[in-house]
Amino acid sequence: MAYAALVSLMNTIDDIRNHHRFSTSVLDNKQVESLDAKLYFLLDFIESGHSHELLESQIASAAHAAEDVIESHVVDQIDSDSVSSLDLHAVIEHLDSVKEKVFNVVKEERVLFNDHLQQGPTFSSFAPRSSSSINGNSKMVGFDEELFQLLDALTGRQSSLQIIPIVGMGGIGKTTLARNAYEHRLISNHFDVCAWVTISQEYSVKEIFSKLLSRQSSQSADEQQLAQELYQSLIGRRYLIILDDIWSIDAWEKMMFFFPDNNNGSRIILTTRLSNVAVYFGSSYFSMKFLDEYKSWKLFCENAFPQEGCCPPELEEIGKKIVKKCKGLPLLIVVIGALLRKSSKTREYWENISENMNSILDSSKNMEQSVDILSLSYSNLPAHLKPCFLYMGIFPEDSVIYVSQLIKLWVAEGFIKSTKTQTLEEIAEDHLKDLVDRNLILPRKLRSTGKTKTCTIHDLLRDLCIKAAEKEKFLIVMRVNDVHINAEGIYKERRIVCHQEIPRRQFIDAFESASLIRSFATNSNLMEIELKLLRVLFAPIRRYNNDLYEILKQVNLRYVCVRPEVWEDNFERFQKISRVWNLQTLTIRDDADEVFVTPSEIWEMVHLRHVEFNKVFIVDPPSKSNDFVLRNLQTVEGVIDLRLSDEVCKRIPNLKKLKITFNDVLSERSSRHYSLYNIGRLHKLESLKCCFRNILDGSNSPLNLMALPTSLKKLTLQGCCLHSEDLAMIGSLPHLQFLKLAYVSIVGSEWDPVEGGFLQLKFLKIYSCRDLKYWNADSSHFPVLENIKFVEVDRLVEVPLGVGEIPTLGAIELVRCTESVAMSAVRILEEQESFGNEAIPCRTFEVYILKKFYSDLRQK
């Protein structure tokens, strides 16, 4: 993986240059400039889209070797507590030789390359209606409703030319749906001209036009002549064109002017794996979904038992277990159905298939074609997305992956290329969105901001990740009795994934000489291993046998996510924490109620980006030290009694997320000590959670002592009392989208929202507020509210009827509230239904009444 290797090396060099300990002593500036020039040249070659497997392997090997030399030197300097410069002459010579090979290849191919740029990529395949190349079973199973909708769109009354996109991941049924519509008798009677052309990543507009004209491309006819001929052949005729598997908007824009709008009901269907291509044509498109259990089973039976049409009773239970493993992907269901159609119809045989499904599918010829279909999505990725996609292989099968965690891992691995206008995390978020738009990563849950909170990946795509990653030496997955599990097998590997229980001796032997490993991810073994160059230690589930001090002796670490077993003497043993020179993310979760105390040296760790604990006390910066500014620090979670002095706020100017707990904040001494008003100085803060404990006076509000930054998008307040002026102040925050109030007291038992407040609020959640009686709100107070959730607000009289008039409201959720509140929510629903609003998607209400008397509510 040449791109990842080059970018990682470039980022490592930047990290050294930007670290106060090494900035002027380890690397020679002239040598670094020479090295940079070669790296940028090689990166341009990779990013330009050249496909040269041997050269890419040599580039990756040279970049890895250079990074090994540089990082080993830095680690040795830290371990010996000394600083000396590193001669990069040999590294530069090695990269120079690779650069020369690349230059010669580019020079030799320049003529062909220029021709390629002028012509555009080459045509893939074409099939008219009668062509046998549209093959496979044309019977539609599982998408009957979508087929009827598509037929209706094709034959509907709208006379203008309509473009109808069908979007979804590879193998989900886009082409099958289009084919079934294309071959339908209704379509052949409705259109004068029908044509089908399949477009790959590499296409030639000239060839496409030739095939649409149903003749071989003439060497004498140029693209413009063919375009005019096509245009003239379609004028005045009602036509249907299928453009199958289109990969870019650019491809469409080169053809669009030659499809005339005859105002006679002509249609064009585009199938694509890319959501941005579908969205380009407007909000109306067919988005293919995974099949549910019933439809999956029906499709399986059609393929496994084509004559009978149903499964024998004795095989039904194990058959459904097999189908469930396909996760609703039609391509995989068809493959496994065809495999079992020709196999023994015994329960024992099918149980063996279920238990060994992956290995059996690997050997299936039908599966090879299916994997090729999915592999197109990977091979078409730009260079910067390939390592991000392959990295999905580190997560166990069926994992629900937190996007925030995934992005931190990508950044720590070093393959996110930096820019001057965005943080690395923002760039990584863009990469994730791109992969979601390409239907390679599947979003599971969204944040209040609309961004993806959790995601997953289909098992078949995960298998593709692992196979491609191992082939490209990007990562390997250790398995029991695998050939990789020995010192020789993993000697040169850089990323190791282990989710199976490996025998202790075998595990330790395998890692003894694995000196180049940069990343270790596991949900299983986490034994006492020391890896000199380790960057990423990702073990979020299993507890670690040693204490945190032993982990952080590996001074090259950038990302640590563990559950340590031992916490003894943590403050005394961490006086040298800054030796972990490039630490970016420190995520420590434990089951005990321990408070971790950081040493003051944490204020010297300039590369820190995210600090996440259950409970952590961060000491004040030392009064007599260099004024290091932690410009990269974006997240601090679980901090207790942080003193937000002027000095502290000056050192964390780019903090975006803060979760903090205060004790005795209302005492005179504490209010001065904590300097809560300084929260308002954190001008980049987007998410704030403040928990207050041991508040002395039930009528006083800590918000009197606070200033909130206008940048806030998400605010959670817990354990405090709020006055009407406090709520008005919160409502004035111009960007606030999410507000959660938990265990709070509303002084006066009444909330009168101020008009003009909460202009951007989408989510309102109130938990255990036992004295709020009247919430006097209507649509003018929360104009874009989407979701209301009240839990144990057990004195509230009602949800105001005017709330139902908020045009964006989509859900009211009530948990352990009074019967009168539940009744008021039902009245809101019924009133909106009487206005006919149940047919408007953005105004459809879902009322959740989690009470045992729910069934009686509508009767009352």
C-alpha positions in Angstrom: 0.0 0.0 0.0 2.3 2.7 -1.4 0.0 5.7 -0.6 -0.3 4.8 3.1 3.4 4.2 3.4 4.3 7.5 1.8 1.8 9.7 3.7 2.7 8.0 7.0 6.4 8.7 6.4 5.7 12.4 5.6 3.5 12.7 8.7 6.2 11.2 10.9 8.8 13.6 9.6 6.4 16.5 10.3 5.7 15.2 13.8 9.4 15.2 14.6 9.9 18.7 13.2 7.0 20.0 15.2 8.1 18.4 18.5 10.1 20.6 20.9 12.5 17.9 21.9 13.6 16.9 18.3 12.8 19.9 16.1 16.3 21.1 15.5 18.5 18.2 16.6 17.4 14.9 15.0 16.9 15.6 11.3 19.1 17.7 9.1 17.0 20.4 7.3 18.8 20.0 3.9 18.4 16.2 4.0 14.7 16.6 4.9 14.1 18.9 2.0 15.7 16.5 -0.4 13.7 13.6 1.1 10.5 15.7 0.9 11.0 16.4 -2.8 11.3 12.7 -3.6 8.3 11.8 -1.4 6.1 14.4 -3.1 7.1 13.1 -6.5 6.3 9.5 -5.6 3.0 10.5 -4.0 2.0 12.4 -7.2 2.7 9.3 -9.2 0.4 7.2 -6.9 -2.3 9.8 -6.8 -2.4 10.3 -10.5 -3.9 6.8 -10.9 -1.0 4.9 -12.4 -1.5 1.1 -11.9 1.9 -0.6 -11.6 1.9 -3.3 -9.0 5.6 -4.0 -8.9 6.5 -0.3 -8.7 3.9 0.4 -5.9 5.4 -2.5 -3.9 8.9 -1.1 -4.3 7.7 2.4 -3.3 5.9 1.1 -0.2 9.0 -1.0 0.8 11.3 2.0 0.4 9.0 4.3 2.4 8.6 1.7 5.2 12.4 1.2 5.4 12.9 4.9 5.7 10.3 5.2 8.4 11.8 2.3 10.3 15.2 4.0 10.4 13.8 7.3 11.5 11.4 6.1 14.2 14.0 3.6 15.5 16.5 6.4 15.9 13.9 8.6 17.8 13.0 5.7 20.1 16.7 5.0 20.8 17.3 8.6 21.7 14.4 8.6 24.2 15.5 5.3 25.7 19.1 6.5 26.1 17.9 10.0 27.3 20.1 11.6 24.7 19.7 13.5 21.4 21.8 13.1 18.3 21.3 13.8 14.6 20.4 11.1 12.1 22.2 10.8 8.8 19.5 10.2 6.1 22.0 9.7 3.2 21.3 5.9 2.8 17.5 6.5 3.0 17.6 9.2 0.4 19.7 7.1 -2.0 17.2 4.2 -1.7 14.2 6.4 -2.4 16.2 8.1 -5.2 16.7 4.8 -7.0 12.9 4.0 -6.7 12.1 7.5 -8.0 14.4 6.9 -11.0 12.5 3.7 -11.8 9.2 5.5 -11.6 10.5 8.4 -13.8 11.6 5.9 -16.5 8.2 4.1 -16.5 6.3 7.4 -16.7 8.6 8.5 -19.5 8.1 5.3 -21.5 4.4 5.4 -21.1 3.9 9.1 -21.6 2.6 8.8 -25.2 0.1 6.1 -24.3 -0.8 8.0 -21.2 -1.5 11.3 -23.1 -3.6 9.3 -25.6 -5.5 7.8 -22.7 -6.2 11.3 -21.3 -7.5 12.6 -24.6 -9.7 9.6 -25.4 -11.0 9.0 -22.0 -11.0 5.5 -20.6 -12.2 2.5 -22.7 -15.6 1.0 -23.2 -16.6 -2.1 -21.2 -19.6 -3.9 -22.7 -23.0 -3.4 -24.3 -26.1 -5.4 -24.6 -29.3 -4.6 -26.5 -32.6 -6.2 -25.5 -32.1 -9.4 -27.4 -28.5 -9.9 -26.5 -27.6 -13.0 -24.6 -25.1 -11.0 -22.6 -27.9 -9.9 -20.3 -27.7 -13.2 -18.6 -28.8 -14.9 -15.3 -32.1 -15.5 -13.8 -34.4 -12.6 -14.8 -37.1 -13.5 -12.3 -37.5 -10.8 -9.7 -37.5 -12.0 -6.1 -37.6 -9.6 -3.1 -38.0 -6.4 -5.0 -41.5 -6.6 -6.4 -42.6 -3.3 -4.8 -39.5 -1.5 -6.2 -40.2 -3.1 -9.7 -43.8 -1.8 -9.7 -42.6 1.7 -8.6 -40.0 1.7 -11.4 -42.4 0.6 -14.0 -44.8 3.3 -12.9 -41.9 5.9 -13.1 -41.1 4.7 -16.6 -44.6 4.8 -18.0 -46.0 7.6 -15.9 -47.7 10.7 -17.3 -44.7 13.1 -17.0 -43.9 13.9 -20.6 -40.4 15.5 -20.1 -37.3 13.3 -20.3 -36.7 11.8 -16.8 -33.5 10.5 -15.5 -34.1 7.7 -13.0 -31.0 6.6 -10.9 -30.8 3.3 -9.0 -28.1 3.3 -6.3 -26.7 0.7 -3.9 -23.6 -1.3 -3.1 -22.3 -3.9 -5.5 -24.4 -7.1 -5.5 -27.5 -5.6 -4.0 -29.7 -5.9 -7.1 -29.5 -2.7 -9.1 -28.8 -4.3 -12.4 -31.4 -7.0 -11.7 -34.1 -4.4 -11.0 -33.2 -2.5 -14.1 -33.1 -5.7 -16.2 -36.5 -6.8 -15.0 -38.0 -3.5 -15.9 -36.2 -3.5 -19.3 -37.5 -6.9 -20.2 -41.0 -6.3 -19.0 -43.8 -6.7 -21.6 -45.2 -3.3 -20.5 -42.0 -1.6 -21.5 -41.6 -3.2 -24.9 -45.1 -2.0 -25.8 -44.5 1.5 -24.4 -41.2 2.6 -25.9 -40.2 2.9 -29.6 -36.5 2.4 -28.9 -34.8 0.5 -26.0 -31.0 0.2 -25.5 -28.8 -1.1 -22.8 -25.1 -0.2 -22.3 -22.8 -1.2 -19.5 -20.3 1.4 -18.4 -17.2 0.6 -16.3 -14.7 2.8 -14.6 -13.0 3.1 -17.9 -15.2 4.2 -20.7 -15.1 5.7 -24.2 -17.9 8.0 -25.1 -17.3 7.2 -28.8 -17.7 3.5 -28.2 -20.8 4.0 -26.1 -22.4 6.0 -28.9 -21.5 3.3 -31.4 -23.1 0.6 -29.4 -26.2 2.7 -28.7 -26.4 2.9 -32.5 -26.2 -0.9 -32.7 -23.1 -1.0 -34.9 -19.4 -1.4 -34.6 -17.4 1.8 -34.1 -16.1 3.1 -37.4 -12.5 4.3 -37.4 -13.5 7.0 -39.8 -16.4 8.3 -37.7 -15.3 10.6 -34.9 -17.1 11.1 -31.6 -18.9 14.2 -32.7 -20.3 12.5 -35.8 -21.6 9.5 -33.8 -23.1 11.9 -31.2 -25.0 13.7 -34.0 -26.1 10.5 -35.5 -27.4 9.2 -32.2 -29.2 12.5 -31.5 -31.0 12.3 -34.9 -31.9 8.7 -34.4 -33.7 9.5 -31.1 -35.5 12.7 -32.2 -39.2 12.3 -32.2 -39.1 8.8 -30.7 -40.0 7.7 -27.2 -36.9 5.9 -26.0 -35.6 4.1 -22.9 -31.8 4.0 -22.4 -30.2 2.0 -19.6 -26.7 3.2 -18.5 -25.6 0.4 -16.2 -22.9 0.8 -13.6 -22.0 4.4 -14.1 -19.0 5.6 -11.9 -18.9 9.3 -12.2 -21.0 12.4 -13.0 -18.3 13.3 -15.5 -19.3 10.3 -17.6 -22.9 11.5 -17.8 -22.0 15.1 -18.6 -20.1 14.0 -21.6 -23.2 12.3 -23.0 -26.2 14.2 -21.7 -26.6 16.7 -24.6 -27.1 14.0 -27.1 -30.2 12.5 -25.5 -33.0 14.8 -26.8 -36.0 15.7 -24.7 -38.9 14.9 -27.1 -41.5 15.7 -24.5 -43.0 12.3 -25.1 -42.2 10.4 -22.0 -38.6 9.2 -22.8 -36.6 7.8 -19.9 -33.0 7.1 -19.0 -32.2 4.7 -16.1 -28.7 4.9 -14.5 -27.4 2.3 -12.1 -24.6 3.4 -9.8 -22.8 2.4 -6.6 -22.1 6.1 -5.8 -24.7 8.1 -3.9 -23.4 11.4 -5.1 -24.1 10.4 -8.7 -27.7 9.6 -7.7 -28.1 12.8 -5.7 -26.9 14.8 -8.7 -30.1 14.1 -10.5 -32.3 15.3 -7.6 -33.9 13.8 -4.5 -36.0 11.2 -6.3 -34.0 8.0 -6.9 -34.3 4.3 -6.1 -32.0 3.4 -3.1 -31.6 -0.4 -2.9 -31.8 -1.9 0.6 -30.8 -5.2 2.0 -33.5 -7.8 1.9 -35.4 -8.6 5.2 -35.5 -12.2 6.5 -38.7 -13.1 4.7 -37.5 -11.9 1.3 -34.1 -13.3 1.8 -35.6 -16.7 2.5 -37.9 -16.5 -0.5 -34.9 -15.6 -2.8 -32.9 -18.5 -1.3 -35.7 -21.0 -1.9 -36.1 -19.9 -5.5 -32.4 -20.6 -6.1 -31.9 -23.6 -4.0 -35.1 -25.3 -4.9 -36.1 -23.9 -8.4 -38.4 -26.9 -9.1 -40.1 -27.3 -5.8 -40.1 -23.6 -4.8 -39.9 -24.4 -1.1 -37.5 -26.0 1.3 -38.1 -29.4 2.9 -39.2 -29.1 6.5 -36.2 -30.9 7.9 -33.8 -28.4 6.3 -35.7 -25.2 7.0 -34.2 -24.4 10.4 -30.5 -24.8 9.3 -31.4 -23.2 5.9 -32.6 -20.1 7.6 -29.5 -20.0 9.7 -27.4 -20.1 6.5 -29.5 -17.4 4.9 -29.2 -15.2 8.0 -25.4 -15.1 7.5 -25.9 -13.5 4.1 -27.1 -10.3 5.8 -29.7 -9.6 3.2 -27.3 -9.2 0.3 -29.0 -10.7 -2.8 -25.7 -11.6 -4.6 -24.6 -13.7 -1.7 -28.0 -15.4 -1.3 -28.1 -16.3 -4.9 -24.5 -17.8 -4.8 -25.2 -19.9 -1.7 -28.6 -21.0 -3.1 -27.0 -22.1 -6.3 -24.2 -23.9 -4.4 -26.8 -25.9 -2.3 -29.0 -26.6 -5.3 -26.3 -29.0 -6.5 -25.4 -30.4 -3.2 -26.5 -33.1 -0.9 -29.9 -32.4 0.7 -29.1 -33.7 4.2 -29.1 -31.8 7.4 -25.5 -32.9 8.2 -24.2 -31.5 5.0 -26.0 -28.2 5.4 -24.8 -27.9 9.0 -21.2 -28.3 7.7 -21.9 -25.5 5.1 -23.2 -23.2 7.9 -20.2 -23.8 10.1 -17.6 -23.4 7.3 -19.4 -20.9 5.1 -16.5 -18.6 4.4 -14.1 -21.3 3.4 -16.6 -23.1 1.2 -17.7 -19.9 -0.6 -14.0 -19.1 -1.2 -13.7 -22.3 -3.3 -16.9 -21.7 -5.2 -16.6 -20.6 -8.8 -19.8 -18.6 -8.6 -18.3 -16.8 -5.6 -15.2 -15.8 -7.6 -17.4 -13.9 -10.0 -19.3 -12.3 -7.1 -16.1 -11.2 -5.4 -15.0 -9.7 -8.7 -18.2 -7.6 -8.8 -17.5 -6.2 -5.3 -13.7 -5.8 -6.0 -14.6 -3.3 -8.7 -15.8 -0.9 -5.9 -12.3 -1.2 -4.2 -10.2 -1.0 -7.4 -12.2 2.2 -8.4 -11.3 4.0 -5.1 -8.9 6.9 -5.3 -5.6 6.2 -3.5 -6.5 8.2 -0.4 -9.6 6.1 0.3 -8.0 2.6 -0.1 -6.2 2.4 3.2 -9.3 3.7 5.0 -11.4 1.0 3.5 -8.9 -1.8 4.1 -8.6 -0.7 7.7 -12.2 -1.9 8.3 -10.8 -5.4 8.4 -9.4 -4.8 11.9 -12.9 -5.0 13.4 -14.6 -8.3 14.2 -17.4 -9.6 12.1 -20.8 -7.9 12.8 -19.1 -5.0 14.7 -21.0 -1.8 15.3 -18.2 0.7 14.9 -18.1 4.1 16.5 -17.1 6.6 13.9 -15.3 8.8 16.4 -13.1 5.8 17.3 -12.5 4.8 13.7 -11.4 8.3 12.8 -9.0 8.5 15.7 -7.5 5.2 14.6 -7.1 6.4 10.9 -5.3 9.5 12.1 -3.0 7.7 14.5 -2.1 5.2 11.7 -0.7 8.1 9.8 -2.3 7.6 6.4 -4.5 10.7 6.5 -2.8 13.4 4.4 -2.8 16.8 6.0 -4.0 20.1 4.5 -3.7 23.6 5.8 -7.5 24.3 5.9 -8.8 21.2 7.9 -7.8 19.2 10.9 -6.9 15.6 10.3 -10.1 14.5 11.9 -12.2 16.7 9.5 -10.4 15.2 6.5 -11.0 11.7 7.9 -14.7 12.5 8.3 -14.8 13.5 4.6 -13.2 10.2 3.7 -15.8 8.3 5.8 -18.6 10.2 4.1 -17.1 9.3 0.7 -17.0 5.6 1.6 -20.6 5.8 2.8 -21.7 7.5 -0.4 -20.0 4.7 -2.3 -22.0 2.2 -0.3 -18.9 0.5 1.1 -19.5 1.5 4.7 -23.1 1.3 6.0 -24.3 4.0 8.5 -26.2 2.6 11.5 -27.0 5.6 13.7 -26.8 9.3 13.1 -25.8 12.1 15.5 -28.0 15.1 16.2 -25.8 17.0 13.7 -26.8 14.5 10.9 -23.3 13.0 10.8 -22.8 9.2 11.1 -22.4 8.1 14.7 -22.0 4.4 14.2 -21.4 2.3 11.1 -20.8 -1.2 10.0 -19.6 -3.2 7.0 -21.2 -6.1 5.3 -19.4 -9.4 5.9 -18.7 -10.0 2.3 -17.0 -6.5 2.0 -15.1 -7.2 5.3 -13.8 -10.4 3.8 -12.7 -8.4 0.7 -11.0 -5.9 3.0 -9.0 -8.6 4.7 -8.0 -10.5 1.5 -6.9 -7.3 -0.2 -5.1 -6.0 2.9 -3.2 -9.2 3.3 -2.3 -9.3 -0.4 -1.0 -5.7 -0.3 0.8 -6.4 3.1 -1.3 -3.7 4.8 -2.4 -5.9 7.7 -2.9 -9.6 8.6 -5.5 -11.3 10.8 -4.0 -13.9 13.1 -6.0 -17.2 13.4 -5.3 -20.4 15.4 -3.2 -22.8 13.3 -2.6 -20.1 10.7 0.7 -20.0 8.9 1.1 -16.3 10.0 1.4 -17.3 13.6 5.1 -17.7 13.8 8.1 -15.3 14.1 9.0 -15.7 10.4 5.4 -15.2 9.3 4.8 -11.8 11.0 8.4 -10.5 10.9 7.8 -7.8 8.4 4.1 -7.2 9.1 3.1 -3.7 10.3 -0.5 -4.3 11.5 -1.7 -7.4 13.3 -5.3 -8.2 14.1 -6.1 -10.9 16.6 -9.7 -11.7 17.7 -9.2 -15.4 18.5 -7.7 -17.0 21.6 -4.2 -17.9 20.7 -2.2 -20.2 23.1 0.1 -18.1 25.3 3.4 -19.7 24.2 2.4 -19.5 20.5 1.4 -15.9 20.9 4.6 -14.8 22.7 6.9 -16.7 20.2 5.2 -15.1 17.3 5.8 -11.6 18.6 9.4 -12.1 19.9 11.0 -10.9 16.6 8.1 -8.8 15.3 10.1 -5.6 15.7 8.4 -3.7 12.9 4.8 -4.0 14.1 3.1 -0.6 14.3 -0.4 -1.6 15.2 -2.0 -4.4 17.3 -5.8 -4.7 17.5 -7.5 -7.4 19.5 -10.7 -8.3 21.3 -9.0 -11.4 22.7 -5.4 -11.8 23.7 -3.6 -8.9 25.3 -0.6 -10.3 27.0 2.6 -8.7 28.2 4.2 -7.7 24.9 6.7 -4.9 24.2 7.0 -3.7 20.7 9.6 -1.0 20.2 7.9 0.8 17.3 4.2 0.1 18.3 1.9 3.1 17.4 -1.6 1.7 17.9 -2.7 -0.5 20.8 -6.5 -1.1 20.3 -8.0 -3.4 22.9 -11.3 -1.9 23.9 -12.9 -5.0 25.4 -10.4 -7.3 27.1 -8.7 -6.2 30.3 -4.9 -5.8 30.1 -2.8 -7.9 32.5 -0.3 -5.1 33.3 -0.8 -1.6 34.6 -0.9 1.5 32.4 2.7 2.3 33.2 3.9 -0.9 31.5 1.9 -0.1 28.4 3.3 3.4 28.1 6.9 2.3 28.3 6.4 1.7 24.5 7.4 5.3 23.8 6.4 5.3 20.1 2.7 4.9 20.9 0.2 7.2 19.3 -3.1 5.6 20.2 -3.9 3.6 23.3 -7.4 2.2 24.0 -7.3 -0.4 26.9 -8.8 -1.5 30.1 -5.9 -1.8 32.5 -5.9 -4.3 35.3 -3.7 -2.4 37.7 -3.9 1.2 38.8 -1.4 1.3 41.8 0.7 4.4 42.3 -0.3 5.9 39.0 0.8 9.4 39.8 4.3 8.6 41.0 5.0 6.2 38.1 3.9 8.7 35.4 6.4 11.5 35.9 7.9 10.5 32.5 4.7 10.3 30.5 6.0 12.8 28.1 8.5 10.2 26.9 5.6 8.9 24.9 6.6 11.6 22.5 3.9 11.3 19.8 0.9 10.2 21.9 -2.3 11.4 20.3 -5.2 9.4 21.8 -5.3 8.1 25.3 -8.6 6.2 26.0 -8.7 4.4 29.3 -11.9 2.7 30.4 -12.1 0.7 33.6 -14.9 -1.1 35.6 -13.6 0.2 38.9 -14.4 3.7 40.3 -10.8 4.8 40.2 -9.7 8.4 39.6 -6.6 8.6 37.5 -4.3 11.5 38.3 -2.1 12.9 35.5 1.3 14.3 36.1 2.0 17.9 35.2 4.1 16.7 32.2 0.9 16.1 30.3 1.0 19.8 29.5 4.2 19.2 27.5 2.6 16.6 25.2 2.0 18.8 22.1 0.7 16.0 19.9 -2.2 15.0 22.2 -5.5 15.1 20.4 -8.0 13.1 22.6 -7.9 12.3 26.3 -10.8 10.0 27.4 -11.2 8.5 30.9 -14.0 7.4 33.1 -12.5 9.7 35.8 -9.4 11.7 35.5 -7.9 14.6 37.5 -5.7 16.8 35.4 -3.3 18.8 37.5 -2.5 22.5 36.8 0.2 23.4 34.4 3.5 23.9 36.2 4.1 27.6 36.9 7.7 27.6 35.9 7.9 25.8 32.5 7.9 26.4 28.8 4.5 27.7 27.6 3.6 24.7 25.5 0.3 25.1 23.7 -1.7 21.9 23.0 -3.0 23.1 19.7 -4.0 19.6 18.6 -6.1 18.8 21.7 -9.8 18.4 20.7 -11.3 16.0 23.3 -11.2 15.8 27.1 -13.6 13.3 28.6 -14.2 12.3 32.2 -12.2 15.1 33.8 -13.0 16.0 37.4 -12.7 19.5 39.0 -10.6 20.9 36.2 -9.5 24.4 37.1 -10.2 26.5 34.0 -7.7 29.2 34.8 -6.5 31.7 32.2 -3.3 29.6 31.8 -5.3 26.4 31.1 -7.6 28.0 28.5 -4.6 29.6 26.8 -3.1 26.1 26.4 -6.1 24.4 24.9 -7.4 26.9 22.3 -8.9 24.3 19.9 -10.8 22.1 22.3 -14.0 20.8 20.7 -15.4 18.4 23.2 -15.4 18.6 27.0 -17.0 16.3 29.6 -16.4 17.6 33.1 -17.7 17.0 36.7 -17.5 19.6 39.4 -17.8 19.1 43.2 -19.0 21.9 45.5 -18.9 24.4 42.7 -21.2 26.9 44.4 -19.0 27.5 47.5 -17.3 30.8 47.4 -13.9 29.3 47.4 -14.7 26.8 44.6 -16.4 29.3 42.3 -13.2 31.4 42.3 -11.0 28.3 42.0 -12.7 26.7 39.1 -13.1 29.9 37.0 -16.2 28.6 35.3 -16.7 31.8 33.4 -13.6 30.9 31.3 -15.5 28.1 29.6 -16.7 30.9 27.3 -13.1 31.5 26.2 -13.0 28.1 24.5 -14.2 29.4 21.2 -13.9 26.1 19.3 -15.9 24.1 21.8 -18.9 22.3 20.2 -19.9 19.7 22.8 -20.1 20.4 26.5 -21.3 18.1 29.3 -21.2 19.6 32.8 -22.1 17.4 35.8 -22.5 19.1 39.2 -22.4 17.4 42.6 -22.9 18.4 46.1 -24.5 21.7 45.2 -25.0 23.5 48.6 -28.0 25.7 47.8 -30.9 24.3 45.9 -32.0 27.7 44.6 -28.6 28.9 43.2 -27.6 28.0 39.7 -24.0 27.3 38.6 -24.9 28.9 35.3 -24.7 32.3 37.1 -21.0 31.6 37.3 -20.5 30.3 33.8 -20.2 31.8 30.3 -21.1 29.4 27.4 -19.3 29.8 24.1 -21.5 30.6 21.1 -19.8 27.7 19.2 -21.7 25.1 21.2 -23.8 22.6 19.2 -24.4 20.1 22.0 -25.0 20.8 25.7 -25.7 18.5 28.5 -26.3 19.8 32.1 -26.7 17.4 35.0 -27.3 17.9 38.7 -28.1 21.6 38.9 -31.0 24.0 39.3 -32.0 26.3 36.4 -33.8 29.7 36.5 -35.8 31.1 33.7 -32.9 33.4 32.8 -30.6 30.4 32.6 -32.9 28.7 30.1 -33.2 31.9 28.1 -29.4 32.2 28.0 -29.1 28.6 26.8 -31.8 29.3 24.1 -29.7 32.2 22.8 -26.8 30.0 21.7 -27.0 30.4 17.9 -25.7 27.0 16.9 -27.2 24.7 19.6 -28.7 21.6 18.1 -28.9 19.2 21.1 -29.9 19.9 24.7 -30.1 17.4 27.4 -31.1 18.2 31.0 -30.7 15.4 33.5 -31.4 15.4 37.3 -32.1 19.2 37.1 -34.5 21.4 39.0 -36.5 24.0 37.2 -36.9 26.9 39.7 -40.6 27.9 39.8 -41.7 24.6 38.2 -42.5 26.5 35.0 -40.6 26.9 31.7 -41.7 29.8 29.5 -39.5 29.7 26.4 -38.6 33.0 24.9 -39.5 33.6 21.3 -36.5 33.8 19.1 -34.6 31.2 21.2 -33.5 27.7 20.3 -33.5 28.6 16.6 -31.3 25.6 15.7 -32.4 23.0 18.4 -33.3 19.6 16.9 -33.1 17.3 20.0 -34.6 18.1 23.4 -34.1 15.5 26.2 -35.1 15.9 29.8 -34.4 13.2 32.3 -35.5 13.0 36.0 -36.7 16.5 36.3 -39.3 16.0 39.0 -40.5 19.6 39.6 -41.3 20.8 36.1 -45.1 21.2 35.9 -45.7 23.5 33.0 -43.8 23.7 29.7 -45.5 26.6 27.8 -44.1 26.0 24.4 -45.4 26.2 20.8 -44.0 26.1 17.3 -42.5 29.6 17.5 -40.2 28.6 20.4 -38.6 25.6 18.8 -39.0 26.1 15.1 -36.8 23.2 13.8 -37.2 20.7 16.7 -37.2 17.1 15.5 -37.2 14.9 18.6 -38.5 15.2 22.1 -37.7 12.7 24.8 -39.0 13.1 28.4 -38.0 10.4 31.0 -39.4 10.6 34.6 -40.6 14.1 34.2 -43.4 13.0 36.6 -45.0 16.3 37.5 -45.4 17.6 34.0 -49.0 18.2 33.2 -48.9 18.0 29.4 -47.0 18.3 26.2 -48.5 21.6 24.8 -50.8 21.1 21.8 -48.9 23.9 19.9 -45.8 21.7 19.8 -47.5 19.5 17.3 -47.4 22.5 14.8 -43.6 22.4 14.7 -43.2 21.4 11.0 -40.0 19.3 11.5 -41.1 17.3 14.6 -40.8 13.6 14.0 -40.9 11.9 17.4 -42.2 12.3 20.9 -40.8 9.7 23.3 -42.2 9.5 26.9 -40.8 7.1 29.5 -42.3 6.9 33.0 -44.3 10.1 32.7 -47.8 10.8 33.9 -51.0 9.6 32.2 -52.0 13.2 31.4 -48.7 13.8 29.5 -49.2 10.6 27.6 -52.8 11.6 26.7 -51.6 15.0 25.5 -49.1 13.4 23.2 -51.9 11.2 21.8 -54.0 14.3 21.2 -51.2 15.9 19.3 -50.9 12.8 17.1 -54.6 12.6 16.5 -54.9 16.3 15.6 -52.1 16.1 13.1 -53.7 13.0 11.6 -57.0 14.9 11.3 -55.1 17.5 9.3 -53.8 14.8 7.0 -50.2 15.3 8.0 -49.6 11.6 8.4 -48.9 11.5 4.6 -46.1 14.1 4.8 -42.9 12.3 5.7 -41.3 15.2 7.6 -44.4 15.6 9.7 -45.1 11.9 10.5 -45.3 11.5 14.3 -44.2 8.5 16.3 -45.4 8.6 19.8 -43.8 6.1 22.2 -45.7 5.7 25.5 -43.7 3.2 27.5 -46.4 2.6 30.1 -48.5 -0.5 30.9 -51.7 1.4 30.4 -50.8 2.4 26.8 -53.5 0.2 25.3 -56.2 2.2 27.2 -55.0 5.6 26.2 -56.8 6.0 22.8 -60.0 4.7 24.3 -59.9 7.4 26.9 
